[in-house]
Amino acid sequence: MVVINLDPYPSPRPRFTRQGRPYMPKEYTAWKKKFLKEWLTYGLDKFDAGVALKVELIFFIKPPLAISKVKKNKQALEDETIIVVKKPDLDNLEKSVLDSINGHAYEDDNQISELSSKKRYSLNPRVEIEIMEDEIG
């Protein structure tokens, strides 16, 4: 399992120039570069093209102070058992991570045949990711 100590960042919708060309916001591209840099420090081999992959993601998000559950249950927050049912959307978080390591952890993200993810509140924001070969069993 790889732990990337960055605040999870959801993939935004593309923006468009006045000429109609799409681009992604600078903050997002900067986050992807940081994520990839952290990923590369693990020195993991890239999975070969054509290998089916199973990916498990856990997004730990810093809780807003206004959430009553957080104020009332500090132990649950420390145990990282408070489920996030608000933005950011889980699919946008997945996209940002998978796009960041595309071409580095695997040849292309079309190799992913199984994906599971969850988001939890934590005082230690981060992304945990595990990639393995998907074998029928």
C-alpha positions in Angstrom: 0.0 0.0 0.0 1.2 3.5 -0.9 0.4 6.4 1.3 0.5 9.9 -0.3 0.3 12.6 2.3 -1.6 15.2 0.4 -5.1 16.5 0.8 -7.3 14.6 -1.7 -8.2 16.9 -4.6 -11.1 16.2 -6.9 -10.8 16.4 -10.6 -12.6 19.5 -11.8 -14.4 20.1 -15.1 -12.3 21.5 -17.8 -12.3 25.2 -18.4 -12.3 26.8 -21.9 -10.3 29.6 -23.4 -12.0 32.4 -25.3 -11.0 30.5 -28.5 -12.9 27.4 -27.1 -9.8 25.3 -26.3 -10.2 23.2 -23.1 -7.7 23.3 -20.2 -7.5 22.2 -16.6 -7.1 24.7 -13.7 -3.5 25.4 -12.6 -4.3 24.2 -9.0 -5.4 20.8 -10.3 -2.4 20.3 -12.6 -0.1 21.4 -9.7 -1.7 18.9 -7.4 -1.3 16.1 -9.9 2.4 16.8 -10.3 2.8 16.7 -6.5 0.9 13.5 -6.3 3.0 11.9 -9.0 6.3 13.1 -7.4 5.2 11.4 -4.1 4.2 8.3 -6.0 7.6 8.1 -7.7 9.5 8.2 -4.4 8.2 4.7 -3.7 10.2 3.4 -6.7 7.6 0.9 -7.7 7.7 -0.9 -11.0 5.1 -0.1 -13.6 2.6 -2.8 -14.4 2.9 -4.1 -18.0 0.4 -3.2 -20.6 -2.5 -5.7 -20.9 -2.3 -6.8 -17.3 -5.7 -6.5 -15.6 -5.5 -4.4 -12.4 -7.5 -4.1 -9.2 -7.2 -0.7 -7.4 -8.2 0.1 -3.9 -8.4 3.8 -2.8 -9.1 5.4 0.6 -9.4 9.1 0.7 -8.9 10.7 4.1 -10.3 14.2 4.1 -9.8 16.9 6.8 -13.2 17.5 8.4 -14.8 20.9 8.5 -15.3 22.2 12.1 -19.0 22.7 11.6 -19.8 19.0 11.5 -21.6 18.1 14.7 -20.5 14.5 14.5 -16.9 15.6 14.6 -17.4 17.9 17.5 -19.2 15.2 19.5 -17.1 12.2 18.7 -13.4 12.9 18.7 -12.6 9.3 19.1 -14.4 8.3 15.9 -12.4 11.0 14.1 -9.1 9.7 15.5 -10.2 6.2 14.5 -11.1 7.5 11.1 -14.5 5.9 11.1 -16.6 8.9 10.2 -17.9 8.5 6.7 -18.0 11.5 4.3 -21.3 12.0 2.7 -20.6 15.5 1.3 -18.5 16.9 -1.5 -16.1 16.1 -2.9 -17.6 13.5 -5.1 -15.9 10.1 -4.9 -15.6 9.6 -8.6 -13.8 13.0 -9.0 -11.3 12.0 -6.3 -10.7 8.7 -8.1 -10.2 10.4 -11.4 -7.6 12.8 -10.0 -5.5 10.0 -8.5 -5.8 7.6 -11.4 -4.9 10.3 -14.0 -1.9 11.4 -11.9 -0.2 8.1 -12.0 -1.4 7.1 -15.5 1.7 6.0 -17.5 3.8 5.6 -14.4 2.0 3.0 -12.2 0.5 1.3 -15.3 0.6 1.8 -19.0 -3.0 3.1 -19.2 -5.9 3.3 -16.8 -8.0 1.2 -19.1 -6.1 -1.7 -17.5 -8.2 -1.2 -14.3 -10.8 -4.0 -14.2 -11.8 -3.5 -10.6 -11.9 -0.3 -8.5 -13.0 0.2 -4.9 -12.8 3.4 -3.0 -14.1 5.1 0.1 -13.8 8.5 1.8 -13.4 9.1 5.5 -12.7 12.1 7.7 -9.3 12.3 9.3 -7.1 14.7 11.1 -4.3 13.4 8.9 -5.5 14.0 5.3 -4.0 11.6 2.7 -4.6 9.1 0.0 -4.0 5.4 0.4 -3.7 3.4 -2.8 -3.1 -0.2 -3.5 -2.7 -1.6 -7.0 -2.5 -5.3 -7.7 -3.0 -7.7 -10.6 -6.7 -8.7 -10.9 -6.9 -12.4 -10.9 -10.1 -14.4 -11.2 -10.4 -16.5 -8.0 
